[in-house]
């Protein structure tokens, strides 16, 4: 991997873009192959029915969550270790409603796998968004759109003519829902937290932002390299079980609005708009979120950007072609 040493963070030495390998013996490979081919038809059938029909039915939130839990049971996601920062194990139910993500709040989650939006939908039923590193606006997407984004090519700006909005507008439009943001904008292998998008700075004053860290065991279900659907499906369906570790930090707020306008939707080409500079107070807001995600996930903040990931993907694909 010396070829990719330039894509290590200089401070920590972490490589957040290299896929986590699957190490198995011959016997376990036979077991994994059996599980994969048994589960694949069920997953494809369930996904087809859900995303083509069930998702568009006016079902109550509880029914949608139950259907999504059935979705996650197919690959063997039987157990989730859910804890809140500063809350002793077993005392989660005693916490007040505003201590956890609730309608009218924002989730800022790390982004490592297509499982992330699936899990968040099964627990919080949020409105999903896609953020970009060069604009404070973001794009609302469906659950399927968020899942597909996890394995999409690196995008530095929204597509021309995309309908953009901000968190203030989404909270006003969906007062009974949680808004989910992936501030890293693209996926990593979970070993580092990328610099966050400024989209979180459009959160209205007083609105809680909850950093949420999601990690998996085994970690080979992470998808830091785009378009690797076959390796992901193999890791997703061939494991006997996948354990999910979720940590939720105490909510923070946007204490540095400084006149940033919120609540405005538009259909513009954000790639042509100038990047708005951040003040020290605004950087402090983003730093709090990033530090919380790194601490909860037992990882490190890295200085690598999406531009670095785009160059890494080009180098990785070149390596793959040569093979």
C-alpha positions as CSV (number, residue, x, y, z in Angstrom):
1,X,0.0,0.0,0.0
2,X,3.0,2.3,-0.3
3,X,1.4,3.6,-3.5
4,X,-1.3,5.2,-1.4
5,X,0.9,6.6,1.4
6,X,0.2,10.1,0.1
7,X,-3.4,9.6,1.1
8,X,-2.6,9.1,4.7
9,X,-3.3,11.9,7.2
10,X,0.0,13.6,8.0
11,X,-0.9,14.0,11.7
12,X,-2.3,10.6,12.5
13,X,-1.1,8.4,9.7
14,X,-4.7,7.2,9.2
15,X,-5.8,6.1,5.7
16,X,-9.6,6.7,5.7
17,X,-10.2,5.6,2.1
18,X,-8.6,2.2,1.9
19,X,-11.2,-0.7,2.0
20,X,-11.2,-2.9,5.0
21,X,-10.1,-6.4,3.8
22,X,-12.1,-9.6,4.6
23,X,-9.8,-12.2,6.1
24,X,-11.3,-15.7,6.0
25,X,-10.2,-19.3,6.0
26,X,-11.3,-21.8,3.4
27,X,-13.9,-23.3,5.7
28,X,-15.3,-19.9,6.5
29,X,-15.4,-19.0,2.8
30,X,-17.7,-22.0,2.2
31,X,-20.0,-20.9,5.0
32,X,-20.0,-17.3,3.7
33,X,-20.8,-18.4,0.2
34,X,-23.7,-20.5,1.4
35,X,-25.1,-17.6,3.4
36,X,-24.6,-15.2,0.5
37,X,-26.5,-17.2,-2.1
38,X,-29.2,-18.1,0.4
39,X,-29.8,-14.5,1.4
40,X,-29.3,-12.7,-2.0
41,X,-32.8,-13.7,-3.4
42,X,-34.5,-12.6,-0.2
43,X,-32.7,-9.3,-0.2
44,X,-33.3,-8.5,-3.8
45,X,-37.0,-9.4,-3.5
46,X,-37.5,-7.5,-0.3
47,X,-35.7,-4.4,-1.6
48,X,-37.7,-4.5,-4.9
49,X,-41.1,-4.7,-3.1
50,X,-40.2,-2.1,-0.5
51,X,-38.6,0.6,-2.7
52,X,-41.1,0.2,-5.6
53,X,-44.3,-0.1,-3.6
54,X,-44.2,-0.1,0.2
55,X,-42.1,3.1,0.5
56,X,-44.9,5.1,-1.3
57,X,-47.8,3.8,0.8
58,X,-49.1,6.2,3.6
59,X,-47.9,3.9,6.3
60,X,-47.4,5.1,9.9
61,X,-43.9,5.6,11.0
62,X,-44.0,2.6,13.3
63,X,-45.0,0.3,10.4
64,X,-42.2,1.7,8.2
65,X,-39.6,1.1,11.0
66,X,-40.9,-2.5,11.4
67,X,-40.5,-3.1,7.7
68,X,-37.0,-1.8,7.7
69,X,-36.0,-3.9,10.7
70,X,-37.2,-6.9,8.7
71,X,-34.9,-5.6,5.9
72,X,-31.9,-5.6,8.3
73,X,-32.7,-9.0,9.6
74,X,-32.0,-10.6,6.2
75,X,-28.2,-10.0,6.4
76,X,-28.1,-10.9,10.1
77,X,-28.2,-7.5,11.8
78,X,-29.6,-9.0,15.0
79,X,-28.1,-6.8,17.7
80,X,-27.4,-3.1,18.1
81,X,-25.3,-1.7,20.9
82,X,-27.0,1.7,21.4
83,X,-25.6,4.1,24.0
84,X,-25.8,7.8,24.8
85,X,-22.8,9.8,25.7
86,X,-22.7,10.3,29.5
87,X,-25.6,7.9,30.2
88,X,-25.0,4.7,32.1
89,X,-25.9,1.5,30.3
90,X,-29.5,0.5,31.1
91,X,-30.6,4.0,31.9
92,X,-31.4,5.1,28.3
93,X,-35.2,4.8,28.8
94,X,-35.0,7.2,31.7
95,X,-33.7,10.1,29.6
96,X,-36.0,13.0,28.7
97,X,-37.2,13.1,25.0
98,X,-35.0,16.1,24.2
99,X,-31.9,14.2,25.2
100,X,-32.1,12.0,22.1
101,X,-32.8,12.9,18.4
102,X,-36.4,14.0,18.3
103,X,-38.7,15.7,15.8
104,X,-37.4,19.2,15.0
105,X,-33.8,18.2,15.6
106,X,-30.8,17.4,13.3
107,X,-28.7,14.2,13.3
108,X,-25.1,14.7,12.2
109,X,-23.9,11.1,11.5
110,X,-20.6,9.7,10.3
111,X,-20.8,8.1,6.9
112,X,-19.2,4.7,6.2
113,X,-21.7,2.4,4.5
114,X,-25.1,2.0,2.8
115,X,-26.3,0.5,6.1
116,X,-26.0,3.9,7.8
117,X,-29.2,5.4,6.3
118,X,-31.0,2.1,6.6
119,X,-30.3,1.9,10.3
120,X,-31.2,5.6,10.9
121,X,-34.5,5.1,9.0
122,X,-35.3,2.1,11.1
123,X,-34.7,4.0,14.3
124,X,-35.6,7.7,13.7
125,X,-37.5,7.8,10.4
126,X,-35.6,10.9,9.4
127,X,-35.6,13.1,6.3
128,X,-32.3,12.4,4.5
129,X,-30.1,14.9,2.9
130,X,-26.9,15.1,0.8
131,X,-24.3,17.7,1.8
132,X,-21.4,19.1,-0.3
133,X,-18.1,20.6,0.8
134,X,-18.4,23.8,-1.1
135,X,-21.9,25.1,-0.3
136,X,-24.0,25.6,2.8
137,X,-27.0,24.3,0.9
138,X,-28.0,20.7,0.7
139,X,-30.2,18.4,-1.3
140,X,-33.1,16.3,0.1
141,X,-33.2,12.7,-1.0
142,X,-35.2,9.6,-0.3
143,X,-33.9,6.6,1.8
144,X,-32.9,4.9,-1.5
145,X,-31.1,8.0,-2.6
146,X,-29.1,8.1,0.6
147,X,-28.2,4.4,0.3
148,X,-27.1,4.8,-3.3
149,X,-25.1,7.9,-2.4
150,X,-22.9,5.7,-0.1
151,X,-21.4,4.0,-3.2
152,X,-21.7,6.9,-5.6
153,X,-18.7,8.7,-7.2
154,X,-17.1,11.6,-5.3
155,X,-19.1,14.8,-6.0
156,X,-17.7,18.2,-4.9
157,X,-20.9,20.2,-5.8
158,X,-24.5,19.5,-6.6
159,X,-25.6,18.7,-10.1
160,X,-26.5,21.8,-12.2
161,X,-30.2,22.7,-11.6
162,X,-30.6,20.6,-8.5
163,X,-33.2,21.7,-6.1
164,X,-31.3,22.9,-3.1
165,X,-32.5,23.9,0.4
166,X,-31.1,24.3,3.9
167,X,-31.8,22.9,7.3
168,X,-34.0,25.8,8.3
169,X,-36.3,25.2,5.4
170,X,-36.4,21.4,5.9
171,X,-37.2,21.8,9.6
172,X,-40.0,24.2,8.8
173,X,-41.3,21.9,6.1
174,X,-41.1,18.7,8.2
175,X,-41.8,19.8,11.8
176,X,-42.6,16.3,12.9
177,X,-39.4,14.7,11.5
178,X,-35.8,14.5,12.3
179,X,-33.4,15.7,9.6
180,X,-30.4,13.5,8.9
181,X,-27.1,15.0,7.6
182,X,-23.9,13.2,6.7
183,X,-21.5,16.2,7.1
184,X,-18.5,14.2,5.7
185,X,-20.3,14.3,2.3
186,X,-18.8,10.9,1.3
187,X,-18.0,7.6,2.9
188,X,-14.8,6.5,4.7
189,X,-13.7,3.2,6.2
190,X,-14.6,4.5,9.7
191,X,-11.0,5.1,10.8
192,X,-11.1,8.9,10.4
193,X,-13.6,11.8,10.3
194,X,-13.3,14.1,7.3
195,X,-13.7,17.9,7.5
196,X,-17.5,18.6,7.8
197,X,-19.6,20.4,5.3
198,X,-20.8,23.9,6.2
199,X,-24.4,22.8,5.6
200,X,-24.7,22.3,9.4
201,X,-24.3,26.1,9.8
202,X,-27.8,26.6,8.4
203,X,-29.3,25.0,11.5
204,X,-31.6,27.5,13.2
205,X,-30.5,28.8,16.6
206,X,-31.8,26.7,19.5
207,X,-32.2,23.5,17.3
208,X,-30.4,20.5,18.7
209,X,-27.7,18.9,16.5
210,X,-26.9,15.3,17.7
211,X,-23.6,13.8,16.6
212,X,-24.3,10.1,15.9
213,X,-21.4,7.6,15.5
214,X,-22.2,4.2,13.7
215,X,-19.6,1.5,13.6
216,X,-19.8,-2.1,12.4
217,X,-18.2,-5.4,13.3
218,X,-16.9,-6.8,11.1
219,X,-15.8,-3.6,9.5
220,X,-15.6,-4.8,5.9
221,X,-19.1,-3.6,5.2
222,X,-17.8,-0.1,5.0
223,X,-17.6,1.3,1.5
224,X,-14.9,4.0,1.1
225,X,-14.4,3.3,-2.6
226,X,-17.3,4.1,-4.9
227,X,-19.1,1.6,-7.2
228,X,-17.9,-1.5,-5.3
229,X,-21.4,-3.0,-5.0
230,X,-20.4,-6.6,-5.4
231,X,-17.7,-6.6,-2.6
232,X,-20.2,-4.7,-0.4
233,X,-23.1,-7.2,-1.1
234,X,-20.7,-10.1,-0.4
235,X,-19.6,-8.6,3.0
236,X,-23.2,-7.6,3.7
237,X,-24.8,-11.0,3.1
238,X,-22.1,-13.5,3.8
239,X,-21.4,-12.7,7.5
240,X,-23.2,-14.9,10.1
241,X,-24.1,-11.7,11.8
242,X,-23.3,-8.0,11.7
243,X,-23.0,-6.1,15.0
244,X,-23.8,-2.4,15.0
245,X,-22.3,0.0,17.6
246,X,-24.2,3.3,17.9
247,X,-23.1,6.2,20.1
248,X,-25.2,9.4,20.4
249,X,-23.5,12.6,21.8
250,X,-25.3,15.2,23.8
251,X,-27.0,17.7,21.5
252,X,-25.2,20.9,20.6
253,X,-26.6,24.0,18.9
254,X,-25.5,26.5,16.2
255,X,-24.2,29.3,18.3
256,X,-22.7,31.2,15.4
257,X,-25.4,32.2,12.9
258,X,-23.8,35.6,12.2
259,X,-26.6,36.5,9.8
260,X,-26.5,33.3,7.7
261,X,-29.9,33.1,6.1
262,X,-31.9,29.9,6.6
263,X,-35.2,28.6,5.5
264,X,-34.7,29.4,1.8
265,X,-35.1,26.8,-1.0
266,X,-33.7,27.3,-4.4
267,X,-32.9,25.6,-7.7
268,X,-29.5,26.8,-8.6
269,X,-26.1,25.6,-9.7
270,X,-24.2,25.9,-6.4
271,X,-21.0,24.9,-8.2
272,X,-21.0,28.4,-9.8
273,X,-21.7,30.2,-6.5
274,X,-18.7,31.6,-4.5
275,X,-17.8,29.7,-1.3
276,X,-18.9,31.6,1.7
277,X,-16.1,32.1,4.2
278,X,-16.5,30.8,7.8
279,X,-16.0,32.9,10.9
280,X,-14.1,31.5,13.9
281,X,-17.4,31.0,15.7
282,X,-18.7,29.0,12.8
283,X,-15.6,26.8,12.7
284,X,-16.0,26.2,16.4
285,X,-19.5,24.8,15.8
286,X,-18.3,22.4,13.1
287,X,-15.3,21.5,15.3
288,X,-17.6,20.5,18.2
289,X,-19.5,18.1,15.9
290,X,-16.4,16.6,14.4
291,X,-14.7,16.2,17.8
292,X,-17.8,14.4,19.1
293,X,-18.0,12.0,16.1
294,X,-14.3,11.2,16.5
295,X,-14.6,10.6,20.2
296,X,-17.7,8.5,20.0
297,X,-16.2,6.4,17.2
298,X,-12.8,6.1,18.8
299,X,-11.3,7.5,15.6
300,X,-9.4,10.7,14.7
301,X,-10.1,13.8,12.7
302,X,-8.1,13.9,9.5
303,X,-7.2,16.8,7.3
304,X,-7.8,14.9,4.0
305,X,-10.6,16.4,1.9
306,X,-13.0,15.1,-0.8
307,X,-10.5,16.3,-3.4
308,X,-8.0,13.9,-1.8
309,X,-10.6,11.1,-1.9
310,X,-11.2,11.8,-5.6
311,X,-7.5,11.4,-6.4
312,X,-7.3,8.3,-4.2
313,X,-10.2,6.7,-6.2
314,X,-8.4,7.4,-9.4
315,X,-5.2,5.8,-8.1
316,X,-7.1,2.8,-6.7
317,X,-9.0,2.2,-10.0
318,X,-5.7,2.4,-11.8
319,X,-4.3,-0.2,-9.5
320,X,-7.3,-2.4,-10.1
321,X,-7.1,-2.1,-13.9
322,X,-3.5,-3.1,-13.9
323,X,-4.4,-6.3,-12.1
